[in-house]
Amino acid sequence: MSEAKPKRIKRQYDEAFRRQAVALVENSGRSLKEIAAELGVTHWNLRDWTKKHGRNQPVPAATPAELQRELVRLRRENQSLQARCDVLKKSLGILAEPSRSASPE
């Protein structure tokens, strides 16, 4: 009869440890395998943590209320910028006109 293999103990890592490991991967420039060996975890764990907590994570979708507030803010900003542009166009037109008091040469 074959002996039963001893059950492998599943190690638990806290969130702070995972985030520090991901920061180490992102900032060190070393390979996952090197860092995983140094930390005593598998490179598969480190890869998964990097996918979950890394910099390239998508930004969560905004709620409809947040989108509406952003739209209102951008419309106000657009009106303000258009008004500034109109003022600059008018002032440029005034400066470009020849002066009537200047003598013709």
ABEGO torsion letter per residue (X at the ends): XBBBBBBBBBBBBBAAAAAAAAAAAAAAGBBAAAAAAAAGBBAAAAAAAAAAABAABBBBBBBAAAAAAAAAAAAAAAAAAAAAAAAAAAAAAAAABBBAABBBX
